[in-house]
Amino acid sequence: MARDADVVVVGGGVIGLAAAAALARAGREVLLLERNGGFGQETSSRNSGVIHAGLYYPSGSLKAHLCVAGREALYARCERMRIPHRRTGKLVVATTPSEVEVLERLLELGTANGAPGLEILDAAALRAREPALQALAALWSPATGIVDPDALCSSFAAEAEAHGAVLLLRSEVIAIEAGDAGFRVEVADPDRTRVRVDCAAVVNAAGLAADRVAACAGLDPDALGYRIHPCKGDYFALAPSAPLRLSTLVYPVPSGAGLGIHATLDLGGRIRFGPDAEYVERADYGVDAAKAGHFAEAAGRYLPGLRPEWLTPDQAGVRPKLAGPGEPFRDFVVAEESAAGLPGFVSCVGIESPGLTAAPAIAERVLELLC
Ligand SMILES: Cc1cc2nc3c(=O)[nH]c(=O)nc-3n(C[C@H](O)[C@H](O)[C@H](O)COP(=O)(O)OP(=O)(O)OC[C@H]3O[C@@H](n4cnc5c(N)ncnc54)[C@H](O)[C@@H]3O)c2cc1C
């Protein structure tokens, strides 16, 4: 098989771009294929933009390990490359006695995972820090922050290209055939013109389509547990005229499929509420204005007086979840597929939150798997 590239990366979200940058930096010849007209237009630009400290994930999980490793690498990268970001810190607030017990458990779990400086604040200390909040207690995480996700994606794209990677837009991978010496990848452009690329290795970083890309390479997504269950999250923005100010991120105690409707800041200081969590058949990014009442009620548990008329529909994102409705925790999959009969094929599947934070560490893991 004549080779057109050493490694083909499928998907130009933050994971594919970070992997392409790490591989190219290590001297690999990389071709990245993205089906959309721009990079990072799906989940990688439709999220809270939070650099997570690593509070929530079971100790020993890839999510815990890659979040903590990714967080440190991400802050260092942001400082080195002047990517807009801020160490805002974050409060997880408890509004009932049973939630206060959850905070104690999060303190232990987060500390074990490597989230530094965690501290429980009582109601008075919380009020002194954030007068708008009403809660019995809160967990303070000083290592949490925010980043501009688009700037982060662009930084990985620029780094990959600077090290010789070729990044192609409007290039959808429609088939992957394994041969004796690697893979033949079939690519279609918007006119459905087809091109074949031969390569030694493939990285599946196709986000919401990672199960379909796995299947088109001959892997069985159901047998491997790679079936994606899309789970939508809507956001509402707070009107700048609303009489409400926050200086940090505020999360409720986590419940259900997401982390709960939280209040985040963007780098311009704008407050957004979200995301909620709703399993859907396929990605759709419309936000139903009628949900404003529900959002005001959910966030009003810790921000009393929040009014629905202060909220306007903002963006939506869709989590590529491996756990279906009511199912237990599922970890990230970052795996080389020799055991499934595809040596040289690396799967990045189920990269939901904290995937943005973990991206630099996931990229290093991909590189290790292909060495
Ligand atoms: C609502 C929400 C909030 C979140 N908040 C945070 C947060 O605050 N902090 C955090 O750390 N993480 C957060 N996340 C998670 C984070 O956004 C994701 O983990 C991360 O963006 C995943 O990146 P990705 O590259 O895997 O996927 P994507 O960004 O979806 O990229 C996959 C790319 O693959 C392309 N593709 C698919 N199929 C093909 C094909 N056949 N051929 C070519 N290209 C293809 C797609 O077009 C897409 O561009 C959040 C996620 C959601 C949904």
The ligand as an ORCA input file, in Angstrom:
! r2SCAN-3c Opt
* xyz 0 1
  C     -22.958     21.324     26.843
  C     -21.519     20.942     27.004
  C     -20.716     21.614     27.933
  C     -19.378     21.243     28.096
  N     -18.597     21.967     28.950
  C     -17.289     21.637     29.090
  C     -16.453     22.407     29.940
  O     -16.860     23.418     30.483
  N     -15.179     21.991     30.118
  C     -14.678     20.871     29.513
  O     -13.536     20.521     29.766
  N     -15.442     20.157     28.642
  C     -16.723     20.529     28.409
  N     -17.504     19.836     27.531
  C     -16.907     18.731     26.784
  C     -16.087     19.207     25.590
  O     -16.747     20.231     24.889
  C     -15.855     17.997     24.667
  O     -15.298     16.954     25.430
  C     -14.917     18.292     23.519
  O     -15.276     19.459     22.844
  C     -14.925     17.111     22.557
  O     -14.130     17.429     21.450
  P     -14.064     16.447     20.210
  O     -12.986     16.957     19.346
  O     -13.983     15.038     20.702
  O     -15.494     16.546     19.525
  P     -16.068     17.610     18.478
  O     -15.775     18.987     18.865
  O     -17.498     17.235     18.286
  O     -15.254     17.306     17.167
  C     -15.472     16.162     16.385
  C     -15.295     16.587     14.954
  O     -15.323     15.437     14.137
  C     -15.914     15.812     12.910
  N     -16.358     14.598     12.222
  C     -17.299     13.712     12.629
  N     -17.419     12.713     11.734
  C     -16.529     12.967     10.752
  C     -16.188     12.286      9.546
  N     -16.784     11.143      9.182
  N     -15.233     12.826      8.754
  C     -14.607     13.994      9.099
  N     -14.914     14.681     10.221
  C     -15.853     14.166     11.050
  C     -17.051     16.725     13.333
  O     -17.495     17.538     12.277
  C     -16.412     17.497     14.475
  O     -15.866     18.727     14.058
  C     -18.832     20.184     27.330
  C     -19.640     19.530     26.387
  C     -20.964     19.915     26.212
  C     -21.803     19.241     25.178
*
